[in-house]
């Protein structure tokens, strides 16, 4: 647990340092620019559509790299696209009976012109429509080199 705490502090510090040199004008706000909201929701739609299609390449195109995920008590870092095996990524879920997922909600809780925090919940379903589970998550999307993408996911899903 101590190692996880130290790692989380490091990641939070890293993410904070990326934006530390931004002007006060770009600080987070609860007032969301409608244009930012449209772009962020579009990325999240693409993310889930690619995930449901089991299209790892398209799924990773919705990421920013390095990409961070906190789930199951551990942080994983994906340095670049193309490092994972689609059979491993989707195979474990399919063994659990997973067929597809749907967003329950996506609420942008803070935003600036180049970073947003999104409170999400999604449900995993079997092919017959029965529910495997509901999972709350926090997604952090950033705009880098003119492109919005998912930089960090903290999820209660495995």
N, C-alpha and C positions, 0 to 999 in steps of 0.2 A: 504494500500500500504506500510506503514511503517513497519507493521508486516512482510509482504512478504520480504521486503528488509533485515530486520534483520535475518529472517530465511535463506534467500539465502546466506548471509554473513556467517552464521553459517555452512551451508552445505559446502560451498566452503572451509571454514577453516578446517572442518572435513576431507574432501577429501584431502586437502593439507597436513594435519598432518599425514595422513596415509602414504604418500609418502615422507615426509620431511626427514626421516632418510635414504632414499636411497642415494647411492653414486652418484657423479656427472656423472659417466659413464652411469647411468640409466636415466639421464635427457631427456626430450622430444626432438625430432628431427624431421625435415621434411624429413630426410632420413629414409625410411621404410624398415625394414628387410623383405625380401620376405617371410620368414617362418612365421613371425608374421602376415603379411597380409593374408596369406592363412588361418591361424587359426581364425582370426577375421571375415573374410568373411564367413567361415564355420559356426561360431556361429550365425551370422546375417541371413544366409540362414535357419538354424534350427529354429531360432526365428520366422521368417515369415511363414515358413511351419507349425509350431505348431499353430501359431495364426490363419492362414487360416483354419486349421483342427479343430479349436475351442477346442484344447487339452490343457487345462489350466496347467495340470501337466507337459507336455513336454515344454510348453511355459516358465513356471517358472524354468525349468532346465537350461534355457539359461541365467538366472539371476545370479548375485552375491547378497548376502544378508548381511546387509540390502540393499534393492534396492530402489532407489530414482527416482521420476518422477516429472518434472515441466511441467504443462500444464494447460491451462485455468486460469492462474494467481495464481495457488496454487501448493504447493509441497506436494506430498504424499510419505510416507515411508512405505515400506512393509518389516517388520522385518524378516519374514521367509516364506517359501512356504506353501501352503495349507490354507491360511487364507481367500481366496476369493471364492465367489460362481460363478461358470462358467456361470450360467444363467444371472447373473447380469453383468458380465464382457462383454459377447458377446451379450446379449439380447438387450442392448441399441443400439448397432451398427446395429443389424439386424432390429430393428424398423425403422432405417433411410434408410433401403434398402440395407445395406452392405452385400455383398456376399464374397468378397475376396480383398486382397491388393497385390500390386507388388512394388518392389523397382524400383525407377527411377534412382537413383544413390546412391553409397556408396563410399565416398572419404575419405580415411584416411588422416587427415591433420597434425597430430602430433603423434609420437609414441615413446615408449621406450620398453624395454624388457618385461615390465609388465603392461603397460597402453597405451591405444590409444584413440584419439579423432576422431570420424567419423562424417563427414558432410553427412547427408542422406536426401533423399526425397523419399516419397512413395505416391502411388495413391490408393485410395479406389474406388472399383468398385461395381456396382450392378450385378446381375446374367446375365443381358442382355448385359453386357460389357460397359454400360454407366458409366461415371465418376461421382463419388460423390464429390471428391476433391483431390487436391495435397497438401502434407504437408511436410514442411521442418522440420528437427530435428537435434539435436546433440546428439550422443550416446557416452558415455564413457564406454569402456570395460576395465576390469582389469583381470590380471592373478593372482589368489589366490589359494594357495595349488595345484599348477600345472594345474589349469583349467581356461580357458578363459570364461568370462561371462559378461553380461551387468550390470553395476553398477549404471549408471545414464542415464536417458533420459530426454532431454529438447525438448518438441515438441509443434508445433503450432496446433496440432490436439486436439480435445476434448477427 
